[in-house]
Amino acid sequence: MSSDLSSPYPSAYSSAGSPPAHAPLHLAVALDGAGWHPAAWREPAARPRELLTARYWQDVVTEAERGLLDFVTIEDSLGPQSSHPIEPDGRTDQVRGRLDAVLVAARVAPLTRHIGLVPTVVATHTEPFHVSKAIATLDYVSTGRAGLRVQVSARPNEAAHFGRRAIPPFGLGDLDTPAVRELVAGLFDEAADHVEVVRRLWDSWEDDAEIRDVATGRFIDRDKLHYIDFEGRYFSVKGPSITPRPPQGQPVVSALAHSGVPYRLVARAADVGYVTPHDGDQARAIVTGIRAAQEAAGRERETLHVFGDLVVLLDDDAGAARARLGRLDGLAGTPYTSDAKVFAGTPAGLADLLLEWRRAGLTGFRLRPAVIGHDLPAITRGLVPELQRRGAFREAYEARTLRGLLGLARPANRYTATSATATA
Amino acid sequence: MSKPRKQIHLAAHFPGVNNTTVWSDPRAGSHIEFGSFAHFARTAERAKFDFLFLAEGLRLREQGGRIHDLDVVGRPDTFTVLAALAAVTERIGLTGTINSTFNEPYEVARQFASLDHLSGGRSAWNVVTSWDAFTGENFRRGGFLPQEERYSRAREFLATAGGLFDSWHGDEILADRATGAFLRDARAGSFVHKGHHFDIHGQFNVPRGPQGRPVVFQAGDSEEGREFAAADADAIFSRHSTFEAGRAFYRDVKGRLSKYGRGQDELLILPAATFVLGDSDAEAAELAREVRRQQVSGATAIKHLEFVWNRDLSAYDPDGPLPDVDPDPGEHTVARGRAQVRMYRDPLATAREWRELAAANGWSIRDLVIETGNRQSFVGSPSTVAAGIDDFVQADAADGFILVPHVTPGGLDVFADTVVPLLQERGVFRADYEGTTLRDHLGLAHPDARTPAERAAS
């Protein structure tokens, strides 16, 4: 099995140094509704009445796979979308309403063959036991292409949807107060524990636990199933999982990070971090910070990808892309702003930028199409061929699993390693 | 004039983690790989079954303090595998068992509404409850719920989720490019629920699915469970698969519907049923005996006896006589995470009865467990089985069956190939799907078809 899962690329993105110049670029696309621009749904290429249909998601992910992309992420939230970072915005002029991202990923999995599927999971209000088996099952139904993007929710209105904890209301002006900083730090600590439990549960079955030994009547070797006995500040979980270890062993864990607290979550728990530099120098500084945190977490020998996030508007003519952004902003009523840099230009111009930022230590990019119906095909049919011409992107899928595409080896089971040590 | 012949409803239960599943059969495939689920679902859809059914248990079962290793162990996440099955099927309903104790209404309602969209209106929810601290050890809150509150939580959970499903009406999304109005009303999805178990408010974020609400199943058999079903469920997954018990259960539960203002055909009674087919009745009977022996190995027989004895019986020979020691009448401690232990309410009397049976028949422990265990519901040639199922339904002992084959994933194939055509010939089972949603298959009205007064009352 290992030969099927291995990647021809060396796993080179440890904190020990920058990726070698020949390292392949990794490309992902972030999917959200009709696209990331609030007026995306009004574009001729958008399909705003189909956003809740299986056909829409199947078409979009199939297009991403046509472009040989490493994976797609799928946005989600436990409340209505909002242009306001803390509260509902009461708007009716933007896309509102969405489907559960894990189920969207599962729905398209049997209809795709190579592309990784990385739904968003909110750690704050969910059970790590349920999340672990859901992503393990996504890995089974996709035969080894599952991941997750972990997210926290500090929104008081989302807490009220669960009624299990109160998050006191706060405003944008309070973000630097001790109370809000403590709240956010606690949510990220809880998310790190959540990921730890999810990962332990994936390992709670050894790969060869199912024996079907007719002579003794035993279906499993129960010595190869393990209680995880996690006890943390936020929850305790016994285990083992009800779902056997998934095909990849450990599906890919990713997180978006904008500052020190989430950088530590990425450094401690993730295989891929998404960051939002606005120029090459910022990219270099962020990568340095994450690599230091990676080392502090004792993971300097492990592969940790750092992907730059960019919102993209692509046209054959840079002026046309900028004009399109202007038109979208006009429809929205305000200029679009984002945590990530907004790039409006040509595929060749974007390729220049990506290769420049790669020299700052980024190992890949997660592109957020401003209008999925327009900018996703521009990525797969414009940007990708451009990168291929420059020898910077794959010509064909080279591995069967998402870990394989990302140059991540199939990991040993932590519990197998423990028992091997014990008997040594 | 005789009444018209009832149409039979059929469903397929993916074989699970009970000893009824014969994993030792050479034809037995994976219980976890998607290919097995896809095969099973496609067979059921080829046979025009109403729906596929998945069970769930949230902690691996233990006996004597160790994980039970004699039966199939391990299963996928219910929602995730059902969403994937929606991609490889077109019409068949997708029923998932989801626990109301270790989940929250907002999340479960999102998942069912999403599954309903992604399957084009084929989702169904078998609501189950648990209370035990044993299962709770896998979850944030642990074993927080007293046993007597589990149905009150389940009912409130279902009502709360119903409020979330109904918080969108289906006409909110305008997506009008010209005016720039995506939503008709910024308050779409607003809800408030204040109750004993849940105190939540806000906005639900999944617009209304094709079925409005998923079809709701109830599986418990207690007085409270029956009342819950009569009030709130669309179908019952019952255990009463013998003719007389089935008729009594059917009369009882359907008799409770009128006080909730519901008609006789608004709640379907669908018992679990097993089958063994042969070319002749005699061959099938012989096969059925073999299957029962495969289902109860010597080791399994000892474990089963421990449910009653509540002691470690591993020193006993399954081919020897029953233990002379009496059951431990204290709190049951041997087996955890399984329902069977509750079937034996008077272990001393059960042990006495079993000893007498074994002595009278010369049975060993294994013989006893095999002989007192459940027989397959339908055994015979295809025509015998088709007639048996039809008689059962026409006599109001059931509205149809949820069939559990004993081999994964191909155990349904022979039923699809031989019995279904005979039921179709009898005119009691559809030759093709007439509608697209599970509600269509089951003859259940869309929730929006009810009058506003009816909706307000429910």
Interface residues (C-beta under 8 A of the other chain):
Chain A: A39 W41 R42 P48 R49 L52 T53 A54 Q58 S77 L78 G79 P80 Q81 P88 G90 R91 T92 D93 Q94 V95 R96 G97 R98 L99 D100 V102 L103 V104 A106 R107 V108 A109 P110 L111 H125 T126 E127 F129 H130 K133 A134 A136 T137 L138 Y140 V141 T143 N157 E158 A160 H161 F162 G163 R164 W205 E210 R212 V214 T216 G217 R218 F219 I220 D221 R222 L225 Y234 F235 S236 V237 K238 G239 P240 I242 T243 P244 L331
Chain B: W23 S24 I32 E33 F34 A38 E56 G57 L58 R59 L60 R66 I67 D69 L70 D71 V72 V73 G74 R75 P76 D77 F79 T80 V81 A83 A84 A86 A87 V88 F102 N103 E104 Y106 E107 R110 Q111 A113 S114 L115 H117 L118 S119 G120 E137 N138 F139 R140 G142 W168 E172 I173 A175 R177 G180 A181 F182 L183 R184 D185 A186 A188 G189 F198 D199 I200 H201 G202 Q203 N205 V206 P207 S297 G298 A299 T300
